[in-house]
Amino acid sequence: MDRTQLHSLLPHQGSALWLDGLLAHDSLSIQGLSAWSYLDAFGPDASPCLLFEAAAQLCAAHGALYGDASAIEMALVGKLSQLQLHHEPAQRQGALRISAKQEVLSPAGALYAFSIHAEEQLLLDGKLLLVLIRA
């Protein structure tokens, strides 16, 4: 699924969408691509930890694909925890590969474990509680 298709799946539009595409997904996991350029708006020294937003959007895409049939009106991060920056490359270039696995699902939301890799090295990981508000 490319960026254009993601615009129809998620409420994030234009530069607010930090995903460039989906690579694979099943009922419990999802993988996608993002880019370093989404940090540019925050300046050259922006923390890679801000990339959790791309992971949250990936989880929202998973919720849209495997949740009930109604459209997502809003996706919110209810809680971000265990965020850990493992490695920061000298150069911020190349694609970022994001993976997320659903650990718990309830009517109120879903808990995901996520990781972000830059050039095959673990960059960032953590857990997030995603709340989806459906139309």
Beta strands, then each sheet from edge to edge (+ up, - down):
strand 1: 21-25
strand 2: 29-35
strand 3: 72-85
strand 4: 95-106
strand 5: 109-118
strand 6: 121-134
sheet 1: 1+ 2- 4+ 5- 6+ 3-
end
